[in-house]
Amino acid sequence: MTSKVRSVSSLYGGFWNFDVQDFCYMTNRYFPPKGFLEALGANLARLVGSYPSTNKHLSGLVADPLGLTSAQVVVGNGASECLSAVTNLRVEHMAIPIPAFDEYRNRAATQGKRVSPYVMAPDFDLDVDGFIKHVEDCGANSVVIVRPNNPAGTLVTRDETIQMFKAFVGLDLVIVDESFLYFAGVDYQTMSVMDQIHAFPNLMVVNSMSKAFGVPGLRLGYAVSGDAAFVERLRAELPIWSINSMAQFFLESLDEYGDGFTDACVQVTEATQALYQGLQTVPFIEPLPTRGNYILCRTTTELTGAEVSARLFDEYKVLINDCSGKQGLDSRYFRIAAKTAEENDALVRILLAMANGTPAGDEAGQSVRA
Ligand SMILES: Cc1ncc(COP(=O)(O)O)c(C=O)c1O
């Protein structure tokens, strides 16, 4: 029997239509708070029946808590909308360390831009000098640095990132994607390079609110730059109403419900690190250390990542991310997104059951849905 996992995964979302636990997408399961969801529910009819405000106004709502102005921020329908507009405007030839979030390379390639990947060694720690040399050698006009890296979970330090900015001052564009930095530690703000937009006008910091704030269905992300003219050009590139009214309501509610955000991120980080420990007890898996809310794993047997993902889906109704087709990785790899501590524990029990050849329907299989 052929597994349905590929066709379900290829939908890239809408997984609520399937009887499956989503350990594929990396969103904060401890945010937003119940109070926000109740307020959203109570206002749903009004919001569905109303137009949202302009991008500039919404960008101001994002900019305020960051200590920035709307002249420095463009909010998008997810970070993916921002990155697509950015690559379209400024990328001619992109250099990017791989493995990486493939959408950067895919989008640039779809837009007819050249891409020069830089293959990282299997510990996936970026060799900064090696990457700088790669950029010089290939003649790229732009680079993308994802910190922490998705799917590897490695984090290039702030100092090393600034070292790269100095080497890349002559480039048209340096994109730093910090979508998962919130999970790297409670001091994520001091690890960020967002303050560097004032020193490096070619720097654009991209961030996905979808993941960190646990609202992937609302679709929110933003791009930040110190080059006000470029920010305006980018804004002009986006449709007039790309952010929906529910997402606007979320931004407007952050004042009231945002207090628990940092605590929620800490809970995610703790749950992820506990999951990492749990995965270390599963005989056929080598989990790699992570600074994100997901764990890249490789098999230590002849099993492939594709086989692990198909068996989890077919036998235990669990969806993970098969990374065996990802550039920069081989057939052993798969990625698990952390959910709540309880859900993660149940997944570890399932993986142990799988290792022991225990069938679905036992206690482990049921408790992941608890
Ligand atoms: C590094 C990175 N940036 C951006 C995105 C896209 O985020 P959004 O859902 O806000 O479009 C993703 C999605 O997985 C990602 O991994």
The ligand as an SDF file (V2000), in Angstrom:
LIG
                    3D

 16 16  0  0  0  0  0  0  0  0999 V2000
   12.6700   30.6000    8.1550 C   0  0  0  0  0  0  0  0  0  0  0  0
   11.2550   30.8600    7.7140 C   0  0  0  0  0  0  0  0  0  0  0  0
   10.9040   32.1020    7.3510 N   0  0  0  0  0  0  0  0  0  0  0  0
    9.6590   32.3800    6.9400 C   0  0  0  0  0  0  0  0  0  0  0  0
    8.6800   31.4000    6.8840 C   0  0  0  0  0  0  0  0  0  0  0  0
    7.3100   31.7490    6.4030 C   0  0  0  0  0  0  0  0  0  0  0  0
    6.5390   32.2410    7.4510 O   0  0  0  0  0  0  0  0  0  0  0  0
    5.0250   32.6890    7.2700 P   0  0  0  0  0  0  0  0  0  0  0  0
    4.1690   31.5460    7.6940 O   0  0  0  0  0  0  0  0  0  0  0  0
    4.8830   33.8610    8.2000 O   0  0  0  0  0  0  0  0  0  0  0  0
    4.8100   33.0520    5.8580 O   0  0  0  0  0  0  0  0  0  0  0  0
    8.9990   30.0910    7.2480 C   0  0  0  0  0  0  0  0  0  0  0  0
    7.9890   29.0320    7.2130 C   0  0  0  0  0  0  0  0  0  0  0  0
    8.2450   27.8770    7.5400 O   0  0  0  0  0  0  0  0  0  0  0  0
   10.3340   29.8150    7.6780 C   0  0  0  0  0  0  0  0  0  0  0  0
   10.6960   28.5900    8.0380 O   0  0  0  0  0  0  0  0  0  0  0  0
  1  2  1  0
  2  3  1  0
  2 15  2  0
  3  4  2  0
  4  5  1  0
  5  6  1  0
  5 12  2  0
  6  7  1  0
  7  8  1  0
  8  9  2  0
  8 10  1  0
  8 11  1  0
 12 13  1  0
 12 15  1  0
 13 14  2  0
 15 16  1  0
M  END
$$$$
